[in-house]
Amino acid sequence: MKIYQAVVKEEDNGTRVWKFVLSQWKAIVKSREQMRRCFKRGEVSINGATAEVTRILSLGDLVQINFDGHAAHESIYGREKLDVRYEDDELAVVVKPSGKTMVSFSYMLPFSLSPSTIIGDAETQAQHKETSELECLIKEQGRDNQEEERDDDDGDDYYMLSNISPTLGQQHRLPCAVHGLEKASNGLVIVARTMDMRSTLLRMHGDGEINRTFRVICHGAWTGSEPGSHEDTAPSTVNDNGRPVPADPATLDAYCISDIEVVKVTSSNEAGSISTLDVTPHSPYMGVNVRRYLMAKQHPVVGESGNTKPLKSSRGKGLMSALVRVAFVHPTLKKLIDVHIEEPFKFEQLRNREQKASQRRQESDQDELRKGGLDPLSTYDRMADRPIAYMVGEKDFFDMRFKVSPATLIPRSSTETLVQAGIARAQNRAVKILDVGTGSGCLLLALLMSLPSATGVGVDISQEALEIAQANSVLHDLVNRACFQVGDMGHLEDCPGLSQSFDLVVCNPPYLDSKKVSKLTKTFAGTEYEPPVALFADQDGFGAYELLAACLLRDLETPGPSHIVSKNGYIILEIGSGMGQRVREIFKFLVFEGAYKDKQDTERCLVFAVPGLSLEQKSAVVKSDVDK
């Protein structure tokens, strides 16, 4: 028990006691939650009387806190018990849960293990307790609120050192973890309960006398052969034969790997295949070395930390790596300690999700091939990068069938959100529609098909794309209501066919960041076959929006009988995930009308309106905006 006290001065007169305690002894209570627990335990008093948390202080009041470090420690780390798989008076093997840092794990140990009978006499135990409390106050200052939010990339390296290094203030703490795991991972940790056993286990750890096996899920069909070989193609069924595969000595960190065993190879919608492996590194090497080796083999572990690669279905699910087995000879008892745990349930969930998604993708692709008049059995190759739509030359969009080619973007279902927004704004009126960057013409033609009185123009910088769009207008018998011409979204005023005003301007511009072409084409399968001009834009992906906005702004400033967008007309734009706020800023000279979400509940398009102002009023708005 530590006692702290302070007298209320003029500047704190009228302050509530909880704010005073938090400001005076932040290094002790560390957080608001910890401070509230102090009040709940009755450790705070004013002038000798137990204080309520809302009490208002007066000048000269004596505020005292009798801080019980052990109780505070237990209130944080004693609420949840760890899963202890083996325990005696000298050592233990304990499961570290996913989401817990090794710091939290270390502080939870004393409240999860049974009392040891040989830690030492009362004086030594008191020293351990005092040291632990001191470490709690110093080393955890400010950590309570941060450590549960932080996801350490390569935490096993850091925590392995923090638990075994005599320079980091943990040499007197018992029990002591001999090695560590990342926050995002779970698995078995060996724990020393005496100082002598700590030294012995650290020696064994360094001398290769402790065996550990990591269960991981990685990208690709693992065969041990070089990626790209015939053997590395995805199988159509799950393989659970448990084949042992030797480590490749020419690969980074190969010297760290003892052996690898294939548990399962499962089909995957995104990765083609995913492999479940049991990897045993040589002691003292740990999970980071396993991940580095697999990354070098182009089979990265599924995750969102260092030396990993995510899957869409695994985002937010942590690291697909778990230490499932430890084995060593007990230094004192001279018997084999061999502890196993089952893989985390999320592993099987991931495999099931990927396999079902892969099956749905295969069925969809084969259906597309049949629609295109091709034989799925002879032409389907799940591992082929070339999009099915380009193989068939057609793609469904808004319950219509459109011709496509590598000169056009493949229509996405998310873009149907723009069609729905356009229909809602048109309200079955005889509107005129301008489709900027029309590509295959699917957006304009879908709107015209849904609005029988509407007419429209599609512009695109690519003559090849316009030929596809024209073919689609013939296919859907819309030649009399749709026309197409070459045009640049940054200079629409130069297009001779745009002398009229349009009630709706729709645009699905390129919005992927041009600085990340290589990364994004790997992330989004098949995009390397699509026209880059339709996908990528400079200025972090916002370049096309800025070109269009500048063009429309110039048009508003220019006096004349008509403008590109009619009075009270609408501009409807597709946006990428998370781009909404900045696009709103770019088009702030217009009136923001609302946003539409796609089927994945992602904000997918924004609607702006041209205010019904006179030309003089419009010029004043523009001038005011420029002056700012």
HUDACOR-V653914 format. One record per residue. N is the residue number from 1. PHI is phi in radians with two decimals (none if undefined). OMEGA is omega in whole degrees, 0 to 359 (NA if undefined). Layout:
# HUDACOR-V653914
n	phi	omega
N	PHI	OMEGA
N	PHI	OMEGA
This chain:
# HUDACOR-V653914
n	phi	omega
1	none	178
2	-1.97	182
3	-1.95	177
4	-2.26	179
5	-2.58	180
6	-2.70	179
7	-1.71	181
8	-1.25	179
9	-1.75	186
10	-0.97	184
11	-1.19	180
12	-1.84	178
13	-1.11	181
14	1.53	179
15	-1.42	175
16	-1.23	190
17	-1.12	182
18	-1.14	177
19	-1.19	179
20	-1.13	180
21	-1.08	183
22	-1.16	180
23	-1.33	183
24	-1.32	189
25	-2.27	179
26	-1.04	180
27	-1.16	181
28	-1.60	185
29	-1.47	169
30	1.26	184
31	-2.72	178
32	-1.12	180
33	-1.10	178
34	-1.12	179
35	-1.11	178
36	-1.10	177
37	-1.17	177
38	-1.06	178
39	-1.14	181
40	-1.10	179
41	-1.43	178
42	1.28	184
43	-1.55	181
44	-1.87	180
45	-2.33	175
46	-2.16	182
47	0.93	176
48	1.57	182
49	-1.87	180
50	-1.00	187
51	-1.76	170
52	-1.50	186
53	-1.13	183
54	-1.68	183
55	-1.02	179
56	-1.66	184
57	-1.50	176
58	-2.11	180
59	-0.97	178
60	1.59	177
61	-1.06	175
62	-1.74	180
63	-1.78	183
64	-2.28	175
65	-2.19	176
66	-1.70	190
67	-1.42	177
68	-1.66	184
69	-1.06	181
70	-1.17	179
71	-1.15	178
72	-1.11	179
73	-1.07	182
74	-1.20	181
75	-1.14	179
76	-1.61	192
77	-1.86	181
78	-1.72	184
79	-1.34	183
80	-2.06	181
81	-1.58	177
82	-1.38	179
83	-1.52	182
84	-1.64	184
85	-1.68	174
86	-2.60	182
87	-2.75	165
88	-2.45	185
89	-1.24	185
90	-1.90	182
91	-2.68	178
92	-2.61	171
93	-2.13	191
94	-2.23	179
95	-1.52	173
96	-1.53	181
97	-1.28	172
98	-1.12	181
99	1.66	178
100	-1.82	173
101	-1.31	177
102	-1.18	175
103	-1.12	178
104	-1.05	180
105	-0.99	181
106	-1.09	180
107	-1.32	179
108	-1.41	186
109	-0.94	184
110	-1.04	182
111	-1.59	181
112	-1.93	181
113	-1.54	175
114	-1.24	179
115	-1.05	178
116	-1.53	182
117	-1.59	185
118	-2.24	177
119	-1.14	179
120	2.62	180
121	-1.31	185
122	-1.07	181
123	-1.13	179
124	-1.16	179
125	-1.11	178
126	-1.09	178
127	-1.12	177
128	-1.05	182
129	-1.14	180
130	-1.12	179
131	-1.12	180
132	-1.08	179
133	-1.14	180
134	-1.10	178
135	-1.11	179
136	-1.04	182
137	-1.29	187
138	-1.49	190
139	-1.36	181
140	-1.73	181
141	-0.98	181
142	1.33	186
143	-1.48	185
144	-0.98	183
145	-1.43	186
146	-1.76	192
147	-1.19	180
148	-1.34	180
149	-1.68	185
150	-1.48	177
151	-2.06	184
152	-1.26	183
153	-1.17	183
154	-2.15	188
155	-1.14	184
156	-1.16	177
157	-1.10	184
158	-1.14	185
159	-1.29	174
160	-1.08	180
161	-1.20	184
162	-1.15	181
163	-1.62	182
164	-2.01	183
165	-1.40	179
166	-1.29	182
167	-1.69	186
168	-1.87	171
169	1.35	182
170	-1.97	185
171	-1.21	181
172	-1.80	184
173	-1.49	174
174	-2.29	353
175	-1.23	187
176	-2.27	175
177	-1.24	183
178	-1.50	177
179	-2.53	185
180	-2.23	175
181	-2.42	178
182	-1.14	177
183	-1.03	184
184	-1.34	183
185	-1.92	172
186	-2.21	180
187	2.70	187
188	-1.47	177
189	-2.21	177
190	-1.49	186
191	-2.17	174
192	-1.57	181
193	-1.94	175
194	-2.30	181
195	-1.16	178
196	-1.12	180
197	-1.19	177
198	-1.01	180
199	-1.09	181
200	-1.15	181
201	-1.15	177
202	-1.15	177
203	-1.15	178
204	-1.08	179
205	-1.05	180
206	-1.31	183
207	-1.60	177
208	1.39	183
209	-1.69	179
210	-2.07	179
211	-1.70	177
212	-2.29	177
213	-2.18	178
214	-1.77	171
215	-1.65	182
216	-2.30	169
217	-2.02	183
218	-2.20	179
219	-1.26	172
220	1.58	177
221	-1.56	185
222	-1.35	175
223	-2.25	186
224	1.56	178
225	-1.45	181
226	-1.20	177
227	-1.00	180
228	1.73	178
229	-1.31	181
230	-1.08	183
231	-1.19	187
232	-1.53	179
233	-1.31	187
234	-1.30	175
235	-1.38	181
236	-1.55	180
237	-2.25	179
238	-1.29	178
239	-1.90	179
240	-2.26	183
241	-1.41	180
242	1.13	183
243	-1.39	175
244	-1.31	182
245	-2.26	180
246	-1.27	177
247	-1.28	179
248	-1.48	186
249	-1.16	182
250	-1.53	186
251	-1.72	178
252	-0.89	177
253	1.15	179
254	-1.09	180
255	-1.13	180
256	-1.45	190
257	-1.73	177
258	-1.50	176
259	-2.76	180
260	-2.31	177
261	-2.20	178
262	-1.38	178
263	-1.63	179
264	-2.64	168
265	-2.12	187
266	-2.12	177
267	-1.15	184
268	-2.41	179
269	-1.15	186
270	-1.55	186
271	-1.73	185
272	1.47	175
273	-2.64	169
274	-2.26	183
275	-2.04	172
276	-1.74	185
277	-2.15	165
278	-1.87	183
279	-1.98	179
280	-1.95	177
281	-1.46	171
282	-1.17	173
283	-1.22	14
284	-1.74	184
285	-1.25	191
286	-2.24	186
287	-1.04	181
288	-1.09	178
289	-1.21	175
290	-1.07	182
291	-1.16	179
292	-1.10	180
293	-1.11	182
294	-1.19	176
295	-1.10	179
296	-1.12	177
297	-1.45	181
298	1.09	173
299	-2.27	186
300	-1.11	176
301	-1.15	179
302	-1.26	180
303	3.02	182
304	-2.24	179
305	-2.12	184
306	-1.10	178
307	0.99	176
308	-2.40	176
309	-2.50	184
310	-1.41	163
311	-1.96	180
312	-0.99	183
313	-1.32	183
314	-1.91	182
315	-1.10	181
316	1.40	182
317	-1.72	179
318	1.50	183
319	-1.61	179
320	-1.48	177
321	-2.58	180
322	-2.50	177
323	-1.49	191
324	-1.72	181
325	-2.64	168
326	-2.27	181
327	-2.51	178
328	-2.86	176
329	-1.54	181
330	-1.07	185
331	-1.05	183
332	-1.69	184
333	-1.41	179
334	0.99	176
335	-2.12	181
336	-1.32	172
337	-1.78	184
338	-2.26	187
339	-1.99	178
340	-2.10	167
341	-2.31	176
342	-1.27	175
343	-1.12	178
344	-1.05	182
345	-1.07	182
346	-1.13	178
347	-1.12	180
348	-1.16	177
349	-1.06	180
350	-1.10	180
351	-1.04	180
352	-1.13	180
353	-1.08	182
354	-1.15	181
355	-1.19	179
356	-1.17	179
357	-1.12	178
358	-1.13	179
359	-1.14	178
360	-1.11	179
361	-1.10	181
362	-1.09	180
363	-1.11	179
364	-1.14	180
365	-1.10	180
366	-1.17	176
367	-1.14	178
368	-1.11	179
369	-1.10	179
370	-1.11	179
371	-1.08	180
372	-1.47	178
373	1.39	180
374	-1.82	180
375	-1.52	182
376	-1.03	184
377	-1.17	184
378	-1.71	185
379	-1.99	186
380	-1.36	175
381	-2.42	184
382	-1.03	184
383	-1.48	179
384	-1.18	181
385	-1.38	184
386	-1.11	182
387	-1.06	178
388	-1.02	182
389	-1.03	179
390	-1.32	176
391	-1.17	182
392	-1.46	184
393	1.49	182
394	-2.57	178
395	-2.70	176
396	-1.37	176
397	-2.74	178
398	0.93	179
399	1.05	176
400	-2.28	181
401	-1.96	184
402	-2.17	172
403	-1.32	177
404	-2.40	176
405	-2.64	177
406	-1.05	175
407	-1.46	182
408	-2.16	173
409	-1.23	176
410	-1.33	181
411	-1.02	177
412	-1.85	179
413	-1.14	180
414	-1.10	181
415	-1.25	176
416	-1.07	177
417	-1.04	178
418	-1.14	178
419	-1.06	180
420	-1.10	179
421	-1.15	180
422	-1.14	178
423	-1.08	180
424	-1.10	182
425	-1.38	182
426	-1.26	179
427	0.92	176
428	1.08	176
429	-1.44	178
430	-1.43	186
431	-1.50	173
432	-1.86	188
433	-2.08	173
434	-2.01	177
435	-1.87	183
436	-1.61	186
437	1.33	193
438	-1.21	180
439	1.08	179
440	-1.31	182
441	1.42	187
442	-1.09	183
443	-1.18	180
444	-1.11	184
445	-1.18	176
446	-1.15	176
447	-1.14	181
448	-1.12	179
449	-1.13	181
450	-1.53	181
451	-2.17	189
452	-1.04	182
453	-1.69	185
454	-1.52	172
455	-2.29	183
456	-2.83	177
457	-2.24	175
458	-2.01	178
459	-2.08	179
460	-2.71	180
461	-1.36	184
462	-1.79	177
463	-1.17	178
464	-1.11	178
465	-1.14	180
466	-1.13	177
467	-1.13	176
468	-1.17	180
469	-1.07	179
470	-1.11	178
471	-1.09	179
472	-1.21	177
473	-1.18	175
474	-1.18	181
475	-1.00	184
476	-1.82	175
477	0.99	180
478	-2.09	183
479	-1.08	183
480	-1.33	182
481	-2.01	182
482	-2.31	171
483	-2.37	185
484	-2.34	179
485	-2.67	179
486	-1.22	179
487	-2.90	180
488	-1.91	183
489	-1.09	178
490	-1.48	182
491	-2.50	181
492	-1.11	181
493	-1.14	180
494	-1.51	180
495	-1.45	184
496	-1.10	182
497	-1.46	184
498	-1.90	178
499	-1.25	178
500	-1.45	176
501	-1.73	182
502	-1.99	179
503	-1.42	177
504	-2.26	170
505	-2.01	180
506	-1.97	182
507	-2.71	170
508	-1.96	188
509	-1.39	170
510	-1.18	181
511	-2.45	171
512	-1.43	185
513	-1.19	182
514	-1.16	178
515	-1.36	184
516	-2.11	184
517	-0.99	184
518	-1.07	182
519	-1.17	185
520	-1.24	178
521	-1.18	175
522	-1.36	181
523	-1.23	182
524	-1.86	186
525	-1.01	176
526	1.57	184
527	-1.17	178
528	-1.16	178
529	-1.61	182
530	-1.55	183
531	-1.13	181
532	-1.01	182
533	-1.11	179
534	-1.59	184
535	-1.97	193
536	-1.95	178
537	-2.41	179
538	-1.39	181
539	0.92	177
540	1.09	180
541	1.68	184
542	-1.75	185
543	-1.05	181
544	-1.16	177
545	-1.07	182
546	-1.19	176
547	-1.10	181
548	-1.15	180
549	-1.07	180
550	-1.09	179
551	-1.11	181
552	-1.17	179
553	-1.17	176
554	-1.06	181
555	-1.12	178
556	-1.13	182
557	-1.31	187
558	-1.42	177
559	-1.14	179
560	2.86	183
561	-1.23	181
562	-2.55	179
563	-2.32	183
564	-0.99	178
565	-1.85	183
566	-1.22	175
567	-0.97	183
568	1.14	176
569	-1.41	185
570	-2.18	172
571	-2.04	182
572	-2.08	187
573	-2.13	168
574	-1.41	178
575	-2.32	174
576	-1.47	181
577	-1.03	176
578	1.39	184
579	-1.67	189
580	-0.99	186
581	-1.11	182
582	-1.22	177
583	-1.13	175
584	-1.03	179
585	-1.16	181
586	-1.09	181
587	-1.81	184
588	-1.20	177
589	-1.33	175
590	-1.79	179
591	-1.66	179
592	-1.28	185
593	-1.74	181
594	2.77	181
595	-2.22	177
596	-2.09	177
597	-1.81	178
598	-1.51	183
599	-1.19	177
600	-1.57	179
601	1.13	176
602	-1.80	177
603	-1.06	191
604	-2.00	177
605	-2.54	179
606	-2.04	180
607	-2.05	177
608	-2.10	178
609	-2.12	173
610	-1.47	182
611	-1.11	181
612	-1.40	181
613	-1.87	172
614	-1.23	180
615	-1.08	179
616	-1.15	178
617	-1.18	178
618	-1.08	180
619	-1.08	179
620	-1.15	178
621	-1.09	181
622	-1.11	180
623	-1.08	179
624	-1.10	180
625	-1.15	179
626	-1.15	180
627	-1.06	179
628	-1.15	NA
